[in-house]
Amino acid sequence: MLQPSPAFMITARPRTIARWLFAVAGLIVTMVIVGGITRLTNSGLSITEWKPITGIVPPLTEAQWQAEFANYKRIPEYWTFNRDMTLAGFKAIFFWEYLHRVLARVIGMAFALPLIWFWARKAIPAGYKPRLVALLALGGLQGAIGWWMVASGLVERTDVSHIRLTVHLLIAFFILAGIVWTALDLAALHRNRLAAPARLTALGAGALVLLFVQLMFGALTAGLDAGYAFSSWPLMGDAWFPAGTPMTTPAIANAFDNPVVVQFIHRWFAFAAAAMLVLMAARAIRAGALRAGWLVIVLVVVQIGLGIATLLSGVQIDIAVAHQANAALLLIAATAAAHRLGSHPGALKVS
């Protein structure tokens, strides 16, 4: 039980810290959107070096651009698909990967610097420092995972490992959920200085786990380009599951490496995740969290619609990016609903 003393609450600023965390969450949603565009425009391998400090400065002269382009020409993606690419074409794909990396640095600074300030000002309520430090550490790990993902496509492959891409996206979503949950705890603490952190109920945990499984298969679908396998709905071609689909051994590997199987699972597991999310939302509405509960239901419906539209459009970029962005918003809403179910009675006002 986190119950800060009245003396400590004189300097603690839970509402200010909650607002800061919500702002960081907004930056992460932006990062997810830019990451989706980077993937869909095949821009992710345009920067072939990891320079956490000096990489913030883009090429500024013609010679520097030529040097970056020369680095790109050494990797398999260029020789396999882009041998006719011009410098102007390279600059176009470089932009999205560069923006993605700059946003990562901005998020890191937007989290680390205020954290140091709040810590120095003794504004962090008792018990929350370890959680905030853990989130910061996860952010640092995410940067390393991002390079680990990119490095997988620089030597033998023409794209990044779909497994590493999935890990990268799921860690981003986990950080997003952790930041939102912590912000909600702090907002509750502002309203009631004796409010304890919310606990994760069985229903909330079940809904969030199923959502993360669906997000995992969405990431695998993106990494394997499985969305291009069949652009029809509800059938895959002229069957629910296409006959004669080549299978690998062991059989379980098909769920992670076979584009047809991955698309099939992503199509239909969505409804299991949706059912659990709607059940949780209904409970949250009965508990008084009207906005969070109804938002989950609306976003679930929108997400399914965007998923179908993504398939039918042949993975049109704007629709696919909207699908990924809505997934992040759905995660935020689901986290809020799960948080409300785990809040102690009387600790929170009805929203």
N, C-alpha and C positions, 0 to 999 in steps of 0.2 A: 504494500500500500504506500503510494507516494503522498504524504501529507506534510507539505512544507510548513514550517513554523511561521507565525504571524510576522516575526522579525525579518525572516528571509523574504517574505512576500513584499516587503517594502521596496526592495530593489528588483525583484523578479518581474519580468515583463512577458507573461505568457501570450497575451494577445498580439503584441508586436512580433514575437518570434513566430507565432502561428501565421501571421500575414506574410512574413518573410518566406516561410516554408511553402505557402500556397503560391507565391511568386516563382519560387524555384520549380515547383511542380509544373507551372505554366511553361517555363523554359524547357522542361523535359518533354512536354507534349510537342512543343515546336521542334525539338530535336528528333523526336520519333517521325514527325512529318517529313523533315528534311532527309532523314535516313531512308525513308521509303522512296522519296524522289531519287536519291542517290542510287539506290538499288535498281529502280525501274529504268533509269537512264544509263545503266551500266557505267556509272562514274566511279565506283568504289575503288578501282585499282589504278586510278590516274595519278595518285601520289604514292610513290614506291618507297618512301623513306619515312621513318618515324622520328620526328624532331620535336619533342614536347615543348621546348622553349623557343628555338629559332624558327620553328615551323609556322609561327603566327604571321611571319612576314611572307607574303606571296611573291612570286617572280615580278620584278619591276622593270627589267630591261629586256631587250630582245634576246640578248645572250643568255640571260637567266631562263627565259621561256624555252629557248632551244635546248638548254641543258635538262630542264624538266621533261621536255618531250623526248629527248634522247634516252632518259631513264625509262620512260614508258615503253619505248620501242624495244627494250630488252626483255620484256615479259611475254609469256605465251599468248595472252589475250590480244596483244597488238598483232603478232605474227599470224594468229589464226583468223581474226575477224576484222582488224582495222588497218591493214597495210596501206590502204589508200587514204587514210585519215590525214587531213591537213592540220597545220598549226592552229587554225581557227577552230576546227572541230575538237582538237585537244583542249583548247581553252574552255570550250563549252562544258566538257565533262569534268575538267579540273575544278571549275567553279563550284559544283555541287559537293564534291568531296572536300574541298577547302572549306566551304561554308559549314559542312558537317563537323569538321575538326575544330574550327573556330568556335562554334557553338558549344562543343564539349569543353573547351577551355573557359568560355564565359560561364558555363554552369558551375564548373569547378571553383572559379573565383567567386561567383555569386553565392556559393555555399560556404567556402572556407573563410573568406574575409569577414562577413558578418558574424560567423560563428566565433571567430577570435575576438571580435568587438564585444559581442554579448557576454562572452566568457570573462573578458577583462572587466566589464561593467557589472559583473555578478547579476546579470539579468536572466540567467537560465534557471528555471525552477529546479529544486532538488530532485535528483533522480533521472533527469533528462540528458545530462551530459554524456553518459555512455552511449545512449541511443543515437545522439547526434554525431558523435565521433564514429560510431559504427557505420552510419549512413555516409559520412565523408570517406571512410575507408573503402566502402563499396564503390563509391564514385571513382576513386583512384584505381581500384581493381578493374572497373569497367573500361577505363582508358587503356589499360594493358590488354584486356580481352579484345578491344577494338583492333589493336595492332596485331594481336595473335590471329584474328580473323583475316585481316588484310594480307598478312604474310603467307597465309595458306594458298593465295592465288598468284603468287609472284614467281614461282619456280616451275612447277610441273602442271598446274591446273590453269584453265582459262577463266576461272571464276573463283570466288571464295568458297570455302567449305560450308555446306549448308548446315552442318552440325554446329560449327563455330558461329555462324550467323545467328542461329537459334539461341545459343547461349548468350550472345551479345544482346539480343533483343529482350530475352526473358530477364536478364539482370537489370536492364533499363526499366522494365515494367515493375520488377520487384522493388527497386529503389523508389519509383514513383509511388507505389502503394505504401511503402514505409514512410515516405515523407508526408503523404496525405493523412495517414493514420496518426502520426505524431502531431501534425498540425491540429487535427480534430481533438486529440487529447488536451493539447494546450489551450484550444479555444474553450473547451469545457472547464478547464482549470481557471480560466479568466472569469467565467460566469459563476463558478463556485470554487473557492480556493481549497475546499476539502475534497473536490472531485478526484476520484482515483482513475488511473488509466483504464480504458475499456479493455475487456477481455474478448478473445476470439471465440465465439460460440461454435458449437458443432455445425449448425446450419450455415453460419457465415463462413466457416472454414471450408465446408463442402462446396459451397457456391464458388468461392474464390479458387479452390483447387481445380474444379472443373473449368473455370474460366481460364486459368493458366494452362491447363492441358490444351484447350482450344487455341489459345495464343501460341502455344508451342507448335501445333500442327499448322497454324497460319504462317509461322516463321519458316517451317520446313517447306511449305508450299511455295513460299517466295524464294527460298534458297535453291530449290530444285527446279524452279520455273514450272512447277506442276500446274499452275493456273492455266497454262497454255495447252495442257494435254487434251482437255475437252471443254468446249465453249457452249455446251447445251445444258438445259435444266428442265425437269429434274433428272432426266436420263443422261448417262454418259454415252453420247452417240445414240445408239438405238437400244441400249440395255441399261439396267440399273448398275451393273458392273460389267465392263466389257470382257467378253469371252476371249480366251487366248492371250490374256495379258501375261507377259513374261514375268516369272517369279524368281526370286533369289533364295538362297539358303544361307543361314537358317531362316525360317519363315518370318520370325520376328523382325528381321532386318528390313522386310518390305514396308513395315510401318514407318520407317525412318529414311529409307533410301530409294524406294520405288515411287516415282512421281504419280503414277496412276492410283496406287493404293493410298498414298498420302492425300491426294485430292479427294478420293472417296471418303476417307476418314474425316477430313476437314469439313466436307459437305454435311455429313450426317451427325457427327459428334456435336456439331453446333446446336442441335435441337435438344440434346441432353443437357448441355451447359445452359442453354436458354431456359429450360424448364426449371432447373435448380435456381437460377438467378431470379426468375419471376416469383418462385416460391419464397425466396429470401426477401424480395422486394415487398411482397404482400405482408409478410410478417413485420417488416420495418414500417410499413404504412400503418398497420394496426398498433405498432408501438409509438406512433406519433411522428415518424420521420417521413412526412408526406412528400417533400421535395425529392429527397434521395430515392425513396421507393418508386415514385412515379417516373423519375428520371431513368432509373435502371430499366423499367419496362419499356419506355419509349426508345431508349438507346439499343436495347436488345432487338426490337423490331427493325429499327433503322440499320443495325449491323447485319442482320440476316438479309435485308433488302439490298444493301450495298454489296454483300458477298455474292449474291445471285447476279446482280448487275455487273460486277467485276468479271464473272465468268462469261456472261452473255456478250459483253463488249469486247471479249478477247483480251482482257486485262488492259483496258484503256487507262492511261496513267492517272488522270484526274480522279476517276472513280476508284481505282485501286488505292491511291493515296488517301482519299476520303474514308475508305474502309479501314485503313490502318489508323488514321487519326481518330475515328469513332471508337476503335478498340481501346485506345488510351483513355478517351472520355468515359467509356463504359467501365473501365477498370476503376477510375476515380469514383464514379457513382456507386459502384458495387462495394468499394472500400468504405464509403460513407455509410451505406446501408448496413454493412456488416458491423461497422463501428457502433451504430445506433443500437443494434441488437445486443451488443456486448457492454453497453453503458450501464452503470449502476442506477437503479431507479432513484429518481429525484435529483440526480447529479446534473442532468441536462434539461434544459427547457425544451418543450415540444416545438419542433420546427415546422 
